[in-house]
Amino acid sequence: MKRLFLLVMAVMAMTGTARAWSWWNYPPDDQDVQVTSTNLPIVWMDVDGQIIDRYERITGRMKIIYNGEGQLNYADTVAHPGQHIDYEGYIAVRYRGSSSFNASDKKPYSFRPLDKPLEEGGEKKKVNILGMGKDNNWALLAPYADKSMLRDLLAFEVSRPWMEYTPEGRYCELFLDGIYYGVFILTEVVSDGKQRLNLPDPGDSGDAITGGYIMEVNRTDGEVTYVSQYHPVSSSGFTYGGRYINMQYKSPDYEDLTADQVSYITGRIHEMETSLWNYRPTGESNYQEYLDVTNFIDYQIAQELAHNVDAYRLSGKFFKRRDSVDARFKMVVWDMNLAYGNADYYQGWRTDTWMYQNNNVMYSEGDPQLIPFWWYKLNTDPSYTAALKARWAQYRRSNLRQDRVMAKVDSLANVLTSHGAEQRNSQAWPRWGEYVWPNYYVADDYQDEVAYLKDWLSDRIAWMDGKLGFDPTAFIRGDVDADGRVDMDDLTELINYLLTGDANGIDLNAADADENGHVGMDDLTELINYLLSNTW
């Protein structure tokens, strides 16, 4: 079967059959891009010339070549036999996305591995793809409007240390029916699998009916939705009576839910919303019983750092475990390609506003899908805003330290440029110097785009520092690893620095525990004494 698959692909390429069939599957501008070798996994997807549909899945075959970290992968499998096949088999594939599909020439895909073709009764199977754990629900995101191709993965990476769950993703280069389609992101989908949120199917009564569920604040998109009984509000609390908050059922699918399960989860959402709606700074409220405050703060930081134009109102995924595990709702970061200054509408390009207060702008433009009132209410609670400021300070001393954020941008960009993947993608989709909806900044080349992203991030971080009262020049004495606390990890980091001289990732000002102007063995003694006595 493997030899037949490769032979068919080779014949199609030589005869031009693949090109003749490709026009209905949105091929790139340049269909003659060649891949000799790449540091990225190579994904071959073959649908035998069928039209890929947006809603109904069709049978395809997929083969992924990946020889491991630091190794090159070769498209010519005849000249380079013996390469590692990460996955090879049948898939059920369709297009995915809303604006990422409708407004993009380069289309994203959803796929599920199968044990055999759909036409033969194929069932989905769980597969470990590129080390991301076994599951049967995957996506190929297609960075297009985001010409840096960094924004989705950057959002995942900077939020991963905070959130209970953030999807994993891997860059890859995709061939569809033998034609090179460019750089994609093969990623987990937010789902209930054991390697993801690990949610059990809900039962019909007792504790079992209380979880697990995944919902999503979004447009209706033809889906059955739960419509909130509370309307969005303006930045001053004015109610927009003609606007509604829609929530899609993501897991289990609506058609798989019983009437009792639907009644339970929508009732629980209503209880949460009622507790928030009735909150007043001068009164009592129990909203903390219904939502994980720290998780909501972390989600807000991720969305506000990115100034995501879709924040809170679109792709707003949240989930609930069983009450016996955790009775509170939690959020998951997803869909950030229009973030980090990439949108020219609804003030998405700005670095000096709060996105959670953006309903005024969107309402004036007639958008039917506004930000849920949740975020307005939370940010009127002094205890919530105090915790938000403390959390921001903690992260700014650790993974959101500016040098670390910029290093992450550079690291991701290097993955795309070091062996030509970005250049091949730009050959297939030549868009430099051209406006692509909804770009605010039209870059001349890749380096220009990355420089804009980094400049935008610097301005955004500085503005948030000012609003949340964080002084980036301040440090906590003894907090060597800059995570906002002094503990044994700091002792380990200081010992490592004294042995190796490697200062990467540590705060030398904080490491000067005895405050004598240099870091040495005396600081180690001082830090040990502090950890034993909790006093300097």
C-alpha positions as CSV (number, residue, x, y, z in Angstrom):
1,M,0.0,0.0,0.0
2,K,2.8,2.4,0.9
3,R,4.6,1.8,-2.5
4,L,1.3,2.1,-4.4
5,F,0.6,5.5,-2.6
6,L,4.0,6.8,-3.6
7,L,3.7,5.5,-7.1
8,V,0.3,7.2,-7.6
9,M,1.7,10.5,-6.3
10,A,4.7,10.3,-8.6
11,V,2.5,9.5,-11.7
12,M,0.1,12.3,-10.8
13,A,3.0,14.8,-10.5
14,M,4.6,13.6,-13.8
15,T,1.3,13.6,-15.8
16,G,0.0,16.9,-14.5
17,T,-3.2,15.0,-13.2
18,A,-2.8,16.5,-9.7
19,R,-2.7,20.0,-11.2
20,A,-5.7,19.4,-13.4
21,W,-7.7,18.1,-10.4
22,S,-6.5,20.8,-8.0
23,W,-8.4,23.9,-9.1
24,W,-11.5,23.1,-7.0
25,N,-9.5,22.6,-3.8
26,Y,-8.1,26.2,-3.7
27,P,-4.5,25.7,-4.9
28,P,-1.8,28.2,-4.2
29,D,-0.7,30.8,-6.8
30,D,2.4,28.9,-7.7
31,Q,1.9,25.2,-7.9
32,D,5.5,24.4,-8.9
33,V,7.2,24.9,-5.5
34,Q,9.6,22.1,-4.8
35,V,10.8,20.9,-1.4
36,T,14.2,19.2,-1.3
37,S,14.7,19.1,2.4
38,T,13.1,20.8,5.4
39,N,13.3,21.0,9.2
40,L,9.5,20.8,9.4
41,P,7.4,17.6,9.2
42,I,6.2,16.9,5.7
43,V,2.5,16.1,5.5
44,W,1.2,14.4,2.3
45,M,-2.6,14.5,2.0
46,D,-4.2,12.7,-0.9
47,V,-8.0,13.0,-1.6
48,D,-7.7,11.5,-5.1
49,G,-9.0,14.7,-6.7
50,Q,-12.3,14.8,-4.7
51,I,-13.7,18.1,-3.7
52,I,-13.1,18.8,0.0
53,D,-16.3,20.0,1.6
54,R,-16.8,22.4,4.5
55,Y,-19.3,20.4,6.4
56,E,-19.2,16.7,5.3
57,R,-16.0,14.8,5.7
58,I,-14.6,12.8,2.8
59,T,-12.0,10.0,2.8
60,G,-8.4,10.8,2.2
61,R,-5.0,9.4,3.0
62,M,-2.3,11.0,5.0
63,K,1.4,10.4,5.4
64,I,3.6,12.4,7.7
65,I,7.4,12.2,7.4
66,Y,9.3,13.4,10.4
67,N,12.8,12.3,11.3
68,G,12.9,14.1,14.7
69,E,14.2,17.3,16.3
70,G,17.3,18.6,14.6
71,Q,17.0,16.2,11.6
72,L,16.0,17.1,8.0
73,N,13.0,15.6,6.3
74,Y,13.1,14.9,2.5
75,A,10.2,15.0,0.1
76,D,11.9,12.6,-2.3
77,T,11.3,9.3,-0.4
78,V,12.9,7.3,-3.2
79,A,16.3,9.0,-3.0
80,H,15.9,9.1,0.8
81,P,14.5,5.8,1.9
82,G,14.1,4.7,5.5
83,Q,12.8,8.0,6.8
84,H,10.6,7.9,9.9
85,I,6.8,7.8,9.1
86,D,5.1,9.5,12.0
87,Y,1.6,8.6,10.6
88,E,0.3,6.8,7.5
89,G,-3.3,5.9,7.0
90,Y,-6.8,6.9,6.1
91,I,-8.4,10.2,7.3
92,A,-11.8,11.8,7.3
93,V,-11.1,15.4,6.2
94,R,-13.1,18.6,5.7
95,Y,-12.4,22.3,5.7
96,R,-12.8,24.2,9.0
97,G,-13.1,27.7,10.2
98,S,-15.3,30.8,9.7
99,S,-13.4,33.9,8.7
100,S,-10.2,31.8,8.5
101,F,-12.0,30.0,5.6
102,N,-14.1,32.6,4.0
103,A,-11.5,35.4,4.0
104,S,-8.5,33.3,3.3
105,D,-7.1,32.0,0.0
106,K,-5.2,29.3,2.0
107,K,-7.8,27.1,3.6
108,P,-7.6,25.3,7.0
109,Y,-8.6,21.6,7.5
110,S,-10.1,19.4,10.2
111,F,-9.2,15.7,10.0
112,R,-9.8,12.5,11.9
113,P,-7.6,9.4,11.5
114,L,-9.7,6.3,10.3
115,D,-9.2,2.6,10.5
116,K,-10.5,2.2,6.9
117,P,-12.3,4.4,4.3
118,L,-15.6,6.0,5.2
119,E,-17.1,4.2,2.3
120,E,-16.2,0.9,4.0
121,G,-17.7,1.9,7.3
122,G,-14.5,3.5,8.6
123,E,-14.4,4.5,12.3
124,K,-12.2,7.2,13.8
125,K,-9.2,6.0,15.7
126,K,-6.8,7.7,18.2
127,V,-3.3,8.4,16.9
128,N,-0.3,10.0,18.5
129,I,0.8,12.6,15.9
130,L,4.1,14.4,16.2
131,G,4.4,13.6,19.9
132,M,1.2,15.4,20.9
133,G,-0.6,12.4,22.4
134,K,-3.2,10.0,21.1
135,D,-6.5,11.5,19.9
136,N,-8.8,11.4,17.0
137,N,-9.5,15.1,16.4
138,W,-6.9,17.3,14.7
139,A,-6.6,20.5,12.7
140,L,-4.3,21.9,10.1
141,L,-4.4,25.7,10.7
142,A,-3.5,27.7,7.6
143,P,-1.7,31.0,8.6
144,Y,-2.6,33.5,5.8
145,A,-3.7,36.8,7.1
146,D,-1.1,36.3,9.8
147,K,1.9,36.7,7.4
148,S,4.3,36.1,10.3
149,M,2.7,32.7,10.8
150,L,3.6,33.1,14.5
151,R,0.6,34.5,16.3
152,D,-1.4,31.3,17.1
153,L,1.7,29.4,18.4
154,L,3.0,32.5,20.1
155,A,-0.3,32.8,22.0
156,F,-0.2,29.1,22.9
157,E,3.4,29.2,24.1
158,V,3.2,32.3,26.3
159,S,-0.1,31.2,27.9
160,R,0.9,27.5,28.4
161,P,2.6,28.0,31.8
162,W,-0.6,29.6,33.2
163,M,-3.5,27.6,31.9
164,E,-4.7,24.2,32.9
165,Y,-4.8,23.2,29.2
166,T,-3.4,24.9,26.1
167,P,-3.3,23.1,22.7
168,E,-0.1,21.9,21.3
169,G,0.8,22.7,17.7
170,R,3.6,21.9,15.2
171,Y,4.6,23.7,12.0
172,C,4.6,21.5,9.0
173,E,4.7,21.8,5.2
174,L,1.7,20.4,3.4
175,F,1.2,18.7,0.0
176,L,-2.3,18.1,-1.2
177,D,-2.7,15.7,-4.1
178,G,1.0,16.2,-4.9
179,I,0.9,20.0,-4.9
180,Y,2.8,22.1,-2.4
181,Y,0.3,24.1,-0.3
182,G,2.7,25.8,2.1
183,V,3.3,26.1,5.8
184,F,0.5,24.9,8.1
185,I,0.2,24.3,11.8
186,L,-0.8,20.8,12.7
187,T,-2.5,21.2,16.0
188,E,-4.6,19.6,18.7
189,V,-8.3,20.7,18.8
190,V,-9.7,21.7,22.2
191,S,-11.5,18.4,23.0
192,D,-12.3,16.0,25.8
193,G,-9.7,13.4,25.1
194,K,-7.4,11.9,27.8
195,Q,-4.4,13.7,26.3
196,R,-6.3,17.0,26.2
197,L,-8.9,18.1,28.7
198,N,-9.5,14.6,29.9
199,L,-13.3,15.0,30.4
200,P,-15.6,12.0,30.9
201,D,-18.8,11.8,28.9
202,P,-21.6,13.2,31.1
203,G,-24.1,10.8,32.6
204,D,-27.8,11.2,33.2
205,S,-28.0,11.9,36.9
206,G,-26.0,12.6,40.1
207,D,-22.4,13.7,39.9
208,A,-22.1,12.2,36.4
209,I,-24.5,14.7,34.8
210,T,-22.4,17.6,36.0
211,G,-19.5,17.0,33.6
212,G,-17.8,17.1,31.3
213,Y,-18.9,19.7,28.8
214,I,-17.2,22.0,26.4
215,M,-19.0,25.1,25.2
216,E,-18.0,28.0,23.0
217,V,-19.1,31.7,22.9
218,N,-19.4,32.3,19.2
219,R,-21.7,33.1,16.3
220,T,-24.5,30.8,15.6
221,D,-22.9,29.5,12.3
222,G,-25.9,27.4,11.7
223,E,-25.3,25.5,14.9
224,V,-27.8,24.9,17.7
225,T,-26.8,27.4,20.4
226,Y,-27.7,28.3,23.9
227,V,-28.8,31.9,23.9
228,S,-28.0,33.7,27.2
229,Q,-30.8,35.4,29.0
230,Y,-28.5,38.3,29.7
231,H,-27.4,40.8,27.1
232,P,-23.9,42.3,26.4
233,V,-23.1,45.7,28.0
234,S,-21.2,48.8,27.1
235,S,-18.0,49.9,28.9
236,S,-20.1,51.9,31.3
237,G,-22.6,49.0,31.9
238,F,-25.4,50.1,29.5
239,T,-27.3,47.0,28.3
240,Y,-27.4,46.4,24.6
241,G,-30.9,44.8,24.5
242,G,-30.8,44.0,20.8
243,R,-27.6,41.9,21.0
244,Y,-27.3,38.3,22.3
245,I,-24.6,36.0,23.6
246,N,-24.6,32.7,21.7
247,M,-22.9,29.6,23.0
248,Q,-22.3,26.5,20.8
249,Y,-22.3,23.0,22.2
250,K,-18.8,21.6,21.3
251,S,-18.6,18.4,23.4
252,P,-20.6,16.3,23.5
253,D,-22.2,17.3,20.2
254,Y,-25.7,18.7,20.6
255,E,-27.3,15.8,18.9
256,D,-25.5,13.4,21.4
257,L,-26.8,15.2,24.5
258,T,-29.9,14.1,26.3
259,A,-32.6,16.6,27.3
260,D,-31.5,16.3,30.9
261,Q,-27.9,17.0,30.0
262,V,-28.8,20.1,28.0
263,S,-31.0,21.3,30.8
264,Y,-28.2,20.8,33.3
265,I,-25.4,22.6,31.5
266,T,-27.5,25.5,30.3
267,G,-29.0,25.8,33.8
268,R,-25.5,25.9,35.3
269,I,-24.4,28.6,32.8
270,H,-27.5,30.6,33.7
271,E,-26.6,30.3,37.4
272,M,-23.1,31.5,36.7
273,E,-24.3,34.4,34.6
274,T,-27.0,35.4,37.2
275,S,-24.4,35.5,40.0
276,L,-22.2,37.8,37.8
277,W,-25.1,39.9,36.6
278,N,-26.2,40.6,40.2
279,Y,-22.7,41.4,41.4
280,R,-22.2,44.9,42.9
281,P,-19.0,46.1,44.5
282,T,-20.9,47.1,47.6
283,G,-22.8,43.8,47.9
284,E,-22.3,40.1,48.3
285,S,-21.7,37.8,45.4
286,N,-21.0,34.1,45.0
287,Y,-19.8,34.2,41.4
288,Q,-16.5,32.6,42.6
289,E,-18.4,29.3,43.1
290,Y,-19.2,29.2,39.4
291,L,-16.0,30.2,37.7
292,D,-12.3,29.7,38.4
293,V,-11.2,33.2,39.1
294,T,-7.4,32.6,38.5
295,N,-8.2,30.8,35.2
296,F,-10.4,33.7,34.1
297,I,-7.6,36.2,35.0
298,D,-5.0,34.1,33.1
299,Y,-7.4,34.0,30.1
300,Q,-7.9,37.8,30.3
301,I,-4.1,38.4,30.4
302,A,-3.6,36.2,27.3
303,Q,-6.4,38.0,25.4
304,E,-5.4,41.5,26.5
305,L,-1.7,41.0,25.9
306,A,-2.6,40.0,22.3
307,H,-5.4,42.7,22.1
308,N,-7.2,40.0,20.2
309,V,-10.0,41.5,18.1
310,D,-12.0,38.3,18.5
311,A,-11.4,38.1,22.2
312,Y,-14.1,36.9,24.5
313,R,-16.9,37.0,21.9
314,L,-15.6,34.5,19.2
315,S,-14.0,31.1,19.7
316,G,-14.4,31.6,23.5
317,K,-14.0,28.0,24.5
318,F,-14.9,27.1,28.1
319,F,-15.4,23.8,29.9
320,K,-16.7,22.2,33.0
321,R,-15.6,19.1,34.9
322,R,-17.7,17.0,37.2
323,D,-18.6,18.7,40.5
324,S,-16.6,16.0,42.4
325,V,-13.4,17.2,40.6
326,D,-14.1,21.0,40.1
327,A,-17.5,22.6,39.9
328,R,-16.2,25.8,38.2
329,F,-16.1,26.9,34.6
330,K,-12.7,27.4,33.0
331,M,-11.5,29.0,29.7
332,V,-9.1,27.8,27.0
333,V,-7.0,30.0,24.7
334,W,-7.8,29.4,21.0
335,D,-7.8,31.2,17.6
336,M,-5.4,34.1,17.8
337,N,-4.4,34.7,14.2
338,L,-5.9,38.2,14.1
339,A,-4.3,39.2,17.4
340,Y,-1.1,41.1,18.2
341,G,-1.8,44.2,16.1
342,N,-2.9,42.2,13.0
343,A,-6.4,43.7,12.6
344,D,-7.4,47.0,11.0
345,Y,-10.9,47.0,12.4
346,Y,-12.5,47.5,15.9
347,Q,-9.2,49.1,17.0
348,G,-7.4,45.8,16.8
349,W,-4.1,47.5,15.9
350,R,-4.0,49.7,19.0
351,T,-1.8,49.0,22.0
352,D,-3.5,51.5,24.4
353,T,-7.0,50.2,25.0
354,W,-8.6,47.3,26.9
355,M,-10.3,44.8,24.5
356,Y,-12.8,43.8,27.1
357,Q,-14.2,47.3,26.9
358,N,-14.5,47.3,23.1
359,N,-18.3,46.7,22.9
360,N,-18.9,50.4,22.3
361,V,-16.8,50.3,19.1
362,M,-18.3,47.0,17.8
363,Y,-21.9,48.1,18.6
364,S,-21.4,51.3,16.7
365,E,-20.2,49.3,13.7
366,G,-23.3,47.0,13.9
367,D,-21.6,43.8,14.8
368,P,-24.2,41.3,16.2
369,Q,-21.7,39.3,18.3
370,L,-20.5,41.4,21.2
371,I,-18.4,40.6,24.2
372,P,-20.3,38.8,27.0
373,F,-21.0,41.0,30.0
374,W,-18.9,38.6,32.2
375,W,-15.7,40.6,31.7
376,Y,-17.2,44.0,32.4
377,K,-18.6,42.6,35.7
378,L,-15.4,40.9,36.7
379,N,-13.4,44.0,36.2
380,T,-15.7,46.0,38.5
381,D,-14.7,43.8,41.4
382,P,-11.8,45.3,43.4
383,S,-10.7,41.8,44.6
384,Y,-10.6,40.5,40.9
385,T,-8.6,43.5,39.7
386,A,-6.2,43.3,42.6
387,A,-5.6,39.6,41.8
388,L,-5.2,40.5,38.1
389,K,-2.5,43.1,38.9
390,A,-0.7,40.6,41.1
391,R,-0.9,37.9,38.5
392,W,0.4,40.3,35.8
393,A,3.4,41.1,38.0
394,Q,4.1,37.5,38.6
395,Y,4.2,36.6,34.9
396,R,6.1,39.8,34.0
397,R,8.9,38.5,36.3
398,S,8.8,35.1,34.6
399,N,7.6,33.9,31.2
400,L,6.3,37.3,30.2
401,R,9.5,39.1,30.9
402,Q,10.1,41.1,27.8
403,D,13.4,39.5,26.8
404,R,11.7,36.0,27.1
405,V,8.7,37.0,25.0
406,M,11.0,38.4,22.3
407,A,13.2,35.3,22.5
408,K,10.1,33.2,21.9
409,V,9.2,35.3,18.8
410,D,12.7,34.9,17.5
411,S,12.8,31.1,18.2
412,L,9.5,30.5,16.3
413,A,10.6,32.7,13.4
414,N,13.9,30.8,13.2
415,V,12.0,27.5,12.8
416,L,10.3,28.9,9.7
417,T,13.3,30.6,8.1
418,S,16.3,28.5,9.0
419,H,15.7,25.9,6.2
420,G,13.5,27.8,3.8
421,A,10.0,27.0,4.9
422,E,8.9,30.6,5.0
423,Q,10.4,31.3,1.6
424,R,8.6,28.3,0.0
425,N,5.4,29.4,1.6
426,S,5.9,32.9,0.2
427,Q,6.6,31.5,-3.2
428,A,3.4,29.5,-3.1
429,W,1.4,32.4,-1.7
430,P,3.2,35.7,-2.8
431,R,1.6,38.4,-0.6
432,W,4.4,40.6,0.6
433,G,3.7,44.3,0.0
434,E,0.0,43.4,-0.6
435,Y,-3.0,44.1,1.8
436,V,-4.6,40.8,3.0
437,W,-7.7,41.3,5.1
438,P,-7.5,42.4,7.8
439,N,-3.9,43.5,8.0
440,Y,-3.3,46.8,9.7
441,Y,0.4,46.8,8.8
442,V,1.4,45.7,5.3
443,A,5.0,44.4,5.5
444,D,7.5,44.3,2.6
445,D,9.0,41.0,3.7
446,Y,9.2,38.4,6.5
447,Q,11.8,40.3,8.5
448,D,9.7,43.5,8.3
449,E,6.6,41.6,9.5
450,V,8.4,40.1,12.5
451,A,10.0,43.5,13.4
452,Y,6.5,45.0,13.4
453,L,5.2,42.2,15.7
454,K,8.0,42.8,18.1
455,D,7.6,46.5,18.2
456,W,3.9,46.2,18.7
457,L,4.5,43.7,21.6
458,S,7.0,46.1,23.3
459,D,4.4,48.9,23.2
460,R,1.6,46.7,24.4
461,I,3.6,45.3,27.3
462,A,4.7,48.8,28.3
463,W,1.1,50.1,28.3
464,M,-0.2,47.2,30.3
465,D,2.6,47.7,32.8
466,G,1.5,51.2,33.4
467,K,-2.2,50.3,33.7
468,L,-1.6,47.4,36.0
469,G,1.0,49.1,38.1
470,F,4.1,46.9,37.3
471,D,7.6,48.4,37.4
472,P,9.8,46.3,35.0
473,T,12.9,47.7,36.7
474,A,11.9,46.4,40.1
475,F,12.8,42.9,41.3
476,I,12.2,40.6,44.3
477,R,15.4,40.0,46.3
478,G,16.4,36.3,46.0
479,D,13.9,35.6,43.2
480,V,16.7,34.3,41.0
481,D,14.4,32.5,38.4
482,A,12.1,35.6,38.3
483,D,8.9,33.7,38.9
484,G,7.5,36.0,41.5
485,R,8.5,33.9,44.6
486,V,11.6,32.9,46.5
487,D,12.0,29.1,47.0
488,M,14.2,26.1,46.4
489,D,14.1,26.6,42.7
490,D,16.0,29.9,43.1
491,L,18.7,28.1,45.1
492,T,19.1,25.6,42.3
493,E,19.3,28.4,39.7
494,L,21.9,30.3,41.8
495,I,24.1,27.2,42.3
496,N,23.9,26.4,38.5
497,Y,25.0,30.0,37.7
498,L,27.9,29.9,40.1
499,L,29.0,26.6,38.6
500,T,28.6,27.4,34.9
501,G,28.4,31.2,34.6
502,D,25.3,30.8,32.5
503,A,23.0,33.7,33.3
504,N,20.3,32.8,30.7
505,G,16.8,33.0,32.2
506,I,17.9,34.4,35.6
507,D,17.7,37.8,37.2
508,L,21.2,38.8,38.3
509,N,19.9,41.8,40.3
510,A,17.6,39.4,42.3
511,A,20.5,36.9,42.6
512,D,22.6,39.5,44.5
513,A,21.0,38.4,47.7
514,D,23.5,40.2,50.0
515,E,23.1,43.4,47.9
516,N,26.9,44.1,47.7
517,G,26.9,44.7,43.9
518,H,28.0,41.3,42.6
519,V,26.9,37.7,42.7
520,G,29.0,35.2,44.5
521,M,29.2,32.5,47.2
522,D,28.1,35.0,49.8
523,D,24.7,35.3,48.0
524,L,24.3,31.5,48.2
525,T,24.8,31.6,51.9
526,E,22.4,34.5,52.2
527,L,19.7,32.8,50.2
528,I,20.0,29.6,52.2
529,N,19.7,31.5,55.5
530,Y,16.6,33.2,54.1
531,L,15.0,29.9,53.1
532,L,15.6,28.6,56.6
533,S,14.4,31.6,58.5
534,N,12.2,33.5,56.0
535,T,13.8,36.7,56.9
536,W,16.7,38.7,55.3
